[in-house]
């Protein structure tokens, strides 16, 4: 059985409930078996501020893979960050 490298990566995603690309990103991660922490920046003001400080952006999704930041959702780029 092949163990994929992304299993050891810390993945966090900052989202909002009505964000279409957030849902696509979460579905993609789930399909790949990636465990991730999700933060709803609509209701969690502290995580919203944290997201802005880390990314310089107010738009979602913001995806953190270890110490790398992705703003928005790009399946190929996210796969590359995950090492998949």
PyMOL commands that set and color helices and strands:
alter all, ss='L'
color gray80, all
select helices_A, chain A and resi 5-8+20-31+45-55+75-82
alter helices_A, ss='H'
color red, helices_A
select strands_A, chain A and resi 11-15+37-40+62-65+68-71
alter strands_A, ss='S'
color yellow, strands_A
deselect
rebuild
show_as cartoon
